[in-house]
Amino acid sequence: MLREFEDFLIYKADNDGAADRTVRAYRDVLVRFEAWINGREPFGLSGEDLLVFTGPYLHKALRLNATSRTPYVACLRGLYAWRAEVAGGANPALILPYPKKGVTLPRVLSLSNAERLMWAPDFSKFEGVRDAAMMGLLIGCGLRVSGLVGLNEGSLVIQEVGGDVRTAIKPVEKGGKQRLIPVPKEADLLLRVYLAHPELEGIDRSVSGGDKVLFVTTRNRRCGAHDYYGERRRFSTRGVLKMIQRHGTAAGIPADQLHPHAMRHLYGTELAEENQDLLVRQSLLGHKSPKSTEIYTHLAMRKLTKVVDNANPMSKFNSPASQLLGNLTTPRTRR
């Protein structure tokens, strides 16, 4: 790979705080870009040249859709902005637009299924208590699964709020960013029960810096028994997914709701249902842009349905349906 491309990737990792996954993705982009320029000077290309690469070439030659082309545009915009800053000169990538794509509403775990899921673990066993505590943080705090598995005991912050002792967590998530999230009382209780479980005391969870892995596995398939401690006890993101699927399948929950992100979507939707301020929701969800948070407003169907029932024109005059509706008793449905 060209030396300038390598320097850019080093800059992204060391100075810009890009996640390892982002750096790997950018490396793949630059490998394809270098093959496409075929020996030409990359920083002598025009904006029109870059438009050809990110548009017709990626679409026709590689059959990439708008979503798949977006990282290519992001990488080249970053590359040429970095080059203009360190070497001066024009930035031809300024004219590169991000591909337009439709907004897909996320699949949300329903409240009734969340309730069933929380009752699914066997609380008479250590693993059941652990699983309930993990799912409690996913549902009650809207954590990304990467943030959950990366938690240590040192990630827990005990503080006094309004005269009560409450727990908050400091997960490290996308881009290596850390944030502070209050833990709701229900999830806090499950977490405390897990931490007080006698079986946890016999597990070596020690990691560097004197900290301890928070959520530990009990089935070892990766190493010898003598090496099964510390970081090797930590859950993988795939392990969390399989745990959720196991409990959810047993509870009869649809497969497309059995994903950690479906729990995060439930959290975001409920914040919107409760009319929480957009900036508060953005902070709690850890979104970089409020646009990412606004999508949950479209999922807040209880609130939207109530607005429609009270404010639509037909609710304000008599119609053939008015008397019938007045005589009907609508059964109370579970949230």
C-alpha positions, -999 to +999 in steps of 0.1 A: +000+000+000+011+036-007+031+052+021+006+081+023-023+057+027-005+040+056+003+074+072-034+083+070-045+050+087-020+056+115-034+091+119-069+078+121-059+052+148-036+073+169-048+109+165-084+107+155-094+079+179-109+057+152-120+022+163-100-008+151-129-019+130-130+015+113-093+014+105-097-021+090-126-010+069-107+020+056-077-001+048-099-023+026-112+008+009-078+021+002-066-012-012-094-011-037-088+026-044-051+020-051-060-008-075-084+015-093-059+044-097-035+018-112-003+038-106-017+073-110-008+099-084-037+098-060-034+134-049-033+146-084-069+133-091-097+157-096-131+157-078-147+143-110-122+113-108-133+106-072-169+108-082-163+082-109-147+058-083-174+063-056-203+063-080-203+044-113-173+022-106-184+009-072-220+006-084-213-012-117-180-030-113-184-041-076-223-039-075-223-020-042-255-004-031-258+030-014-252+017+021-221-002+011-206+028-008-209+051+022-177+039+039-158+046+007-170+082+005-162+087+042-127+072+038-118+094+008-133+125+023-111+119+054-080+110+034-081+141+013-090+164+042-060+150+061-038+155+031-049+191+026-042+198+063-007+183+064+005+192+029-017+221+019-034+225-014-070+219-026-093+191-014-110+175-044-130+152-021-151+181-009-176+176-037-182+139-029-218+134-017-228+106+006-251+081-012-287+087-005-304+058+011-338+051+026-343+051+063-352+016+076-370+016+109-353-008+134-369-040+146-379-034+183-383-059+211-419-054+223-426-046+260-446-078+264-418-099+250-392-080+270-412-091+301-413-127+290-375-126+283-367-113+317-386-141+333-370-168+311-337-174+330-335-199+359-329-177+389-320-207+411-287-210+391-258-186+389-260-185+351-296-175+353-289-146+377-260-135+355-281-136+323-309-116+339-285-090+350-270-087+315-303-085+298-314-060+325-286-036+315-293-041+278-330-033+282-328-008+311-298+012+299-299+008+261-264-005+260-247-016+228-235-051+232-199-041+228-203-018+258-219-045+278-192-072+273-164-046+279-177-037+314-154-043+344-163-038+381-144-005+378-170+006+352-196+008+380-200+042+397-218+043+430-233+077+439-259+093+460-289+108+440-317+124+459-307+107+491-306+072+475-276+052+467-277+045+430-254+029+404-243+043+371-221+025+345-193+038+323-193+017+291-167+022+263-185+019+230-182+031+194-149+049+186-135+041+221-158+068+236-168+065+273-201+078+287-219+076+320-254+060+321-277+058+352-289+023+359-326+020+366-336+005+399-348-028+384-316-034+366-296-022+395-312-048+418-304-076+394-268-064+391-264-063+429-278-099+432-254-111+406-224-094+423-234-109+457-238-144+443-215-168+462-204-186+430-189-154+417-165-152+446-147-184+434-140-171+399-107-153+391-118-123+371-087-102+376-074-081+347-046-056+344-048-025+366-063-044+395-098-045+379-122-074+374-143-086+345-179-079+353-198-106+334-181-140+332-186-171+312-188-205+329-183-228+298-147-230+286-141-239+250-112-216+242-083-226+265-070-251+290-085-250+325-053-235+339-057-205+316-094-199+322-093-167+342-093-130+338-099-117+302-106-153+290-136-153+312-151-123+295-182-127+273-179-122+235-206-103+217-216-135+199-219-152+233-244-126+244-264-130+212-266-168+217-276-163+253-305-140+243-316-164+216-315-194+239-338-177+265-360-160+239-366-192+218-376-210+250-401-182+258-416-183+223-404-148+212-400-142+175-364-147+162-362-112+147-366-096+182-339-118+198-309-095+193-292-071+217-299-041+193-336-049+195-333-043+232-315-010+226-343+000+201-369-007+228-350+016+252-348+044+226-385+040+217-396+041+253-376+073+259-395+088+229-429+076+242-422+094+275-416+127+257-381+130+269-361+159+254-342+150+222-308+160+236-314+139+268-323+109+246-292+115+224-270+116+255-285+084+270-282+065+237-247+078+230-255+090+195-231+113+179-258+130+158-294+138+169-305+125+135-298+090+148-320+096+178-349+111+159-357+077+143-371+065+176-398+093+174-412+074+145-414+043+166-433+059+195-467+045+185-485+048+219-479+085+219-487+089+182-518+069+185-531+089+214-524+121+195-544+108+165-573+096+187-576+130+204-567+154+176-580+139+143-611+157+128-634+127+131-631+128+169-646+163+168-680+156+152-707+129+152-704+102+125-720+068+120-691+054+141-695+078+170-724+060+188-709+026+182-676+037+196-694+051+227-710+018+234-679-003+230-657-011+259-621-013+248-602-039+268-571-026+285-540-039+267-506-044+281-479-019+272 
